[in-house]
């Protein structure tokens, strides 16, 4: 059985707009529209989409903050909206723009309060806290008030707080937003450890696609409240017809390279750029170039995932999914 089950879920909001000085008009906005997916225990899933696509609404329904207008939700065997207290002990949530820590208290006191709220046994609490302090380098900050922490330090502090009670599911909403490179890398390493070694199921919502590439084995793209792609990153590139680039440095300038399965897109003296489908291996192209041309050096550049996802948003992909390919459609 899946740990997260979403079946034909919808959520509508009533929006009131002013029409003239005395009149207001009501209209319904469908933030989520017939959403269906399942997440298995131990998966790390990227949940991405443009602003207004329905990502935050989905997370709020999965945590029990919002009640679906229709459909069925189950998280760790619990209906989120009907049993929020029981669900709270099974999930952890981190919002990049907000903190669950107490602003004027030292970090240590925030963790102790979290222990009492979740009724974590002392031995288990100590073990989990020590692990988080070590992996996130939070030891020197325990006696610092939260308001004096930098954004990166506070984000690491929030991650630790969300995991002290050993949740089965961890929801992350923009966990690396505004962080410097060092803090981002530390957070990503920690999340990778939590997912792979502790088996925590992770649902990651982010606009930083490097987070997705480094952490997630599966990606769901949502637009207008519907899933328009569900599969692996490689499958997303294949469906989006994206291309990898082989940068070739030759011993001397040559006419454009001609090899099967690739095409030259740029020539600059002895350096040439060849494009080939991202879903294919680079090995045959590299072997052909090395066999026929005076090769000095080469490198392979991966396609920008932003470009592929932009094509999904724009509705440029085929609406009929192949039976053996990850699902792609337009909403």
C-alpha positions as a printed Julia matrix, in Angstrom:
331×3 Matrix{Float64}:
   0.0    0.0     0.0
   1.23   3.5    -0.85
   2.19   5.83    2.01
   0.51   8.79    0.27
  -2.67   8.18   -1.73
  -4.4   10.93   -3.69
  -7.46   9.9    -5.69
  -9.33  12.33   -7.93
  -8.84  15.17   -5.45
 -10.13  18.66   -6.18
 -10.15  21.9    -4.24
 -12.1   25.02   -5.16
 -12.04  28.49   -3.64
 -14.62  31.23   -3.84
 -13.1   34.53   -4.93
 -14.97  37.82   -4.6
 -14.12  40.67   -6.94
 -15.47  44.2    -6.88
 -17.74  45.24   -9.75
 -18.32  48.94   -9.52
 -18.71  50.76   -6.2
 -21.53  48.74   -4.66
 -21.49  45.38   -6.37
 -19.28  42.34   -5.84
 -19.07  39.29   -8.01
 -18.33  35.76   -6.78
 -16.56  33.16   -8.86
 -15.08  29.76   -8.2
 -11.4   29.08   -8.74
 -10.32  25.43   -9.03
  -6.83  25.26   -7.52
  -6.62  21.46   -7.74
  -8.56  19.58  -10.39
  -8.91  15.79  -10.35
  -5.45  15.15   -8.91
  -4.43  11.49   -8.66
  -1.07  10.04   -7.63
   0.54   7.71   -5.09
   3.89   7.87   -3.29
   5.48   4.71   -1.94
   7.36   4.51    1.36
  10.98   5.62    1.02
  10.53   7.62   -2.2
  11.95  11.1    -2.67
   9.61  12.9    -5.06
  10.01  16.33   -6.59
   6.66  18.14   -6.87
   7.15  21.09   -9.16
   5.15  23.56  -11.2
   4.69  27.27  -11.91
   3.27  29.69   -9.37
  -0.45  29.07   -8.97
  -0.24  25.5   -10.27
  -1.69  24.02   -7.07
   1.46  22.81   -5.29
   0.94  24.58   -1.98
  -2.76  23.73   -1.99
  -1.85  20.05   -2.4
   0.62  20.15    0.5
  -1.93  21.91    2.73
  -4.49  19.21    1.99
  -1.91  16.48    2.66
  -1.16  18.01    6.06
  -4.83  18.5     6.96
  -4.76  22.3     6.88
  -7.25  22.35    3.99
 -10.16  20.0     3.37
 -10.55  18.72   -0.22
 -13.69  19.76   -2.1
 -13.82  16.25   -3.57
 -11.87  13.03   -3.86
  -9.97  10.93   -1.33
  -6.72  11.47    0.57
  -4.76   9.11    2.81
  -1.36   9.78    4.38
   0.28   7.01    6.44
  -3.12   5.37    6.75
  -4.79   8.52    8.08
  -7.34  10.92    6.58
  -5.48  14.25    6.99
  -8.52  16.49    7.51
 -10.33  14.14    9.92
  -7.44  13.15   12.18
  -4.89  15.93   12.16
  -3.55  15.17   15.64
  -2.7   11.55   14.82
  -1.27  12.59   11.45
   0.96  15.24   13.06
   2.98  12.48   14.76
   3.64  10.84   11.38
   4.69  13.84    9.28
   7.24  16.63    9.37
   6.87  19.92    7.51
   9.4   22.6     6.58
   8.33  25.81    4.87
  11.24  27.83    3.5
   9.5   31.17    4.09
   8.29  30.39    7.63
   9.76  28.92   10.78
   8.32  26.53   13.34
  10.96  27.6    15.88
  10.24  30.01   18.75
  11.68  33.37   17.7
  13.03  34.65   21.05
  14.1   31.31   22.52
  17.46  29.58   22.08
  17.46  26.77   19.58
  17.86  24.25   22.41
  14.58  25.37   24.04
  12.69  25.15   20.74
  13.79  21.54   20.4
  12.82  20.74   23.98
   9.35  22.2    23.39
   9.02  20.13   20.22
   9.97  17.03   22.22
   7.19  17.7    24.7
   4.6   18.51   22.03
   5.3   15.27   20.17
   5.91  13.31   23.39
   9.2   11.93   22.13
  10.84   9.56   24.66
  14.05  11.11   26.12
  16.41   8.43   24.76
  14.97   8.65   21.25
  14.99  12.46   21.39
  18.65  12.56   22.44
  19.65  10.14   19.69
  17.76  12.03   16.98
  18.99  15.41   18.18
  22.63  14.31   18.28
  22.31  12.95   14.75
  20.8   16.2    13.44
  23.34  18.37   15.29
  26.17  16.39   13.75
  24.88  16.28   10.17
  23.69  19.9    10.11
  26.52  21.39   12.2
  24.09  22.92   14.72
  25.98  22.18   17.95
  27.54  25.66   18.33
  24.14  27.3    17.75
  22.08  25.54   20.43
  22.21  28.45   22.89
  21.63  31.14   20.24
  18.15  32.75   20.07
  16.42  31.91   16.81
  16.07  35.61   15.91
  19.89  35.88   15.82
  20.37  33.02   13.38
  21.12  33.59    9.73
  18.65  32.29    7.14
  20.8   29.26    6.42
  21.24  28.47   10.12
  17.52  28.84   10.78
  16.66  26.59    7.85
  18.96  23.9     9.21
  17.36  24.4    12.6
  13.88  23.92   11.11
  14.94  20.71    9.38
  16.2   19.27   12.64
  12.97  20.25   14.44
  10.87  18.54   11.77
  12.7   15.23   12.23
  13.01  14.92   16.01
   9.89  12.73   16.25
  10.91  10.35   13.42
   8.17  11.24   10.91
   7.32   8.77    8.17
   6.73  11.58    5.66
   8.63  14.85    5.3
   7.09  17.71    3.31
   9.55  20.35    2.13
   8.41  23.64    0.61
  11.37  25.57   -0.87
  13.89  24.3     1.74
  16.9   25.97    0.07
  15.35  29.29   -0.91
  17.68  32.22   -0.25
  20.53  30.04    1.01
  24.17  30.45    0.03
  26.0   27.68   -1.83
  27.55  26.14    1.3
  24.23  26.03    3.17
  22.42  24.58    0.16
  24.93  21.78   -0.19
  24.75  20.97    3.52
  20.95  20.85    3.45
  20.96  18.62    0.35
  23.46  16.22    1.89
  21.34  16.0     5.02
  18.14  15.32    3.08
  19.89  12.65    1.03
  21.0   10.98    4.25
  17.5   11.17    5.76
  15.93   9.61    2.68
  18.45   6.89    1.89
  19.56   5.79    5.35
  16.48   6.44    7.48
  13.95   5.63    4.76
  11.96   8.82    5.3
   9.55   9.54    2.46
  10.15  13.03    1.07
   7.84  15.25   -1.01
   9.87  18.22   -2.19
   8.36  21.38   -3.64
  10.94  23.79   -5.03
  11.8   26.21   -7.81
  15.49  25.29   -7.49
  15.74  22.46   -9.97
  19.21  21.54   -8.75
  17.47  20.29   -5.61
  15.37  18.01   -7.8
  18.31  16.76   -9.84
  20.43  15.93   -6.79
  17.76  14.49   -4.5
  14.79  13.07   -6.4
  14.4    9.83   -8.3
  10.92  10.81   -9.43
   9.37  14.07  -10.59
   5.75  15.15  -10.75
   5.03  18.3   -12.76
   1.72  19.98  -11.92
  -0.01  22.74  -13.84
  -3.54  24.14  -13.45
  -4.18  21.69  -10.65
  -3.37  18.56  -12.69
  -0.35  16.31  -13.0
   1.09  16.8   -16.49
   4.13  14.57  -16.01
   4.98  11.79  -13.57
   8.22   9.86  -13.97
  12.0   10.04  -13.74
  14.22  12.95  -14.73
  15.57  10.98  -17.68
  12.04  10.31  -18.84
  11.21  13.99  -18.56
  14.1   14.81  -20.86
  13.02  12.1   -23.29
   9.41  13.24  -23.4
  10.53  16.84  -23.76
  12.86  15.96  -26.6
  15.74  17.7   -24.86
  19.33  17.41  -26.05
  22.72  16.95  -24.44
  25.72  18.82  -25.8
  29.11  17.32  -26.59
  31.84  19.99  -26.54
  34.78  18.81  -28.64
  38.26  20.39  -28.7
  40.22  19.34  -31.81
  43.93  19.59  -32.48
  43.21  22.05  -35.32
  40.19  23.73  -36.93
  38.17  21.3   -39.06
  34.97  21.39  -41.12
  31.83  20.61  -39.08
  32.02  17.11  -37.58
  29.81  14.51  -39.22
  28.85  11.51  -37.04
  25.67   9.48  -36.84
  23.21  10.48  -34.11
  24.53  14.02  -33.54
  24.5   17.38  -35.28
  26.86  20.33  -35.04
  25.2   23.41  -33.56
  28.24  25.67  -33.26
  31.84  25.92  -34.5
  34.48  28.21  -32.99
  37.91  27.45  -34.39
  39.07  24.06  -33.11
  36.11  23.81  -30.71
  32.77  22.39  -31.88
  29.46  21.8   -30.13
  27.4   18.74  -31.08
  23.81  18.13  -29.94
  22.28  14.67  -29.49
  19.13  13.36  -27.75
  19.4   13.45  -23.95
  17.73  10.05  -23.67
  20.61   8.4   -25.58
  24.05   7.44  -24.33
  26.96   9.71  -25.23
  29.31   6.75  -25.73
  28.62   6.05  -29.45
  28.99   9.72  -30.37
  32.19  10.09  -28.36
  33.64   6.91  -29.89
  32.83   8.05  -33.43
  34.41  11.48  -32.91
  37.54  10.01  -31.32
  37.92   7.51  -34.17
  37.64   9.99  -37.03
  38.97  13.34  -35.77
  42.17  14.62  -34.07
  40.65  14.88  -30.59
  42.33  16.84  -27.78
  39.57  17.05  -25.18
  35.8   16.79  -24.79
  33.04  17.23  -22.24
  29.32  16.47  -22.07
  26.88  19.13  -20.92
  23.48  18.11  -19.61
  20.36  19.89  -20.88
  18.77  22.6   -18.75
  15.81  20.99  -17.06
  14.15  24.41  -16.86
  13.81  24.4   -20.64
  12.2   20.96  -20.65
   9.68  21.89  -17.96
   8.9   25.14  -19.74
   7.85  23.04  -22.75
   5.54  21.02  -20.51
   3.94  24.19  -19.15
   3.52  25.58  -22.63
   1.64  22.47  -23.73
   4.11  21.59  -26.46
   4.2   17.89  -25.63
   2.05  15.14  -27.11
  -1.17  14.57  -25.2
  -1.22  10.81  -25.8
   1.27   9.05  -23.48
   3.07   6.01  -24.75
   2.3    2.88  -22.77
   5.98   2.33  -22.0
   6.9    5.93  -21.29
   6.29   8.15  -18.22
   2.91   9.85  -18.43
   2.73  13.27  -20.04
  -0.37  15.22  -20.93
  -1.57  18.76  -20.9
  -4.19  20.1   -18.53
